């Protein structure tokens, strides 16, 4: 049965994300900065998309809009059939926790927590008990090769291992989409290639991935690349 929200949005069941004529501006002093300019974008379910752009191009603002951390000034945004542009803040909090898996350049792990405690955090926020959450995420932990690191703190891990923990944390809630912001930016070249190979593996397993990067070599690991230049999107 078709999702009525999808029908309303004009989205078929194969579309995960759709932006229509999205604009975003910020006011600084007496000046209005037009950051995103009539952005339109579609991402299919199971696609691995890279959004490529230099510093100041608008890619971070676009990531914030896609990740529901900021709302567009105008235009429409549908995520897995949900009309984000008409969604209230309380519901957006649930969407950020349940529909989007975030992977950041700086990992954003809690330094005083163990690997396991970091990974289960999204599930605890949904009301699961610690034991239930730990059991639920074991397949993900094995997939990422972290079985022997569960009681380690982030400071005891390499950069690549910390990023694997961050990826596991993003995956455990089975989000509709993984949103990766410069995921190899803090890693050396060899470790970065390992993380990108992991993204390709996750994509083959059916995960939809949108990756933000300034590096063309990194972007080329995706199945499709779009560029953002001065707030405008180009295939």
Secondary structure as UniProt FT lines:
FT   HELIX           4..9
FT   TURN            13..14
FT   STRAND          15..28
FT   TURN            29..30
FT   STRAND          31..44
FT   TURN            45..46
FT   STRAND          48..52
FT   TURN            55..56
FT   HELIX           59..66
FT   TURN            67..68
FT   STRAND          74..79
FT   TURN            80..81
FT   STRAND          82..83
FT   HELIX           84..86
FT   HELIX           89..98
FT   STRAND          100..103
FT   TURN            105..106
FT   TURN            111..112
FT   HELIX           115..125
FT   TURN            126..127
FT   HELIX           130..136
FT   HELIX           138..143
FT   TURN            144..145
FT   HELIX           147..149
FT   TURN            150..151
FT   HELIX           154..156
FT   HELIX           159..171
FT   TURN            172..174
FT   STRAND          177..181
FT   TURN            183..186
FT   HELIX           189..204
FT   TURN            205..206
FT   STRAND          209..213
FT   HELIX           216..219
FT   TURN            220..221
FT   STRAND          224..229
FT   TURN            230..231
FT   STRAND          232..234
//
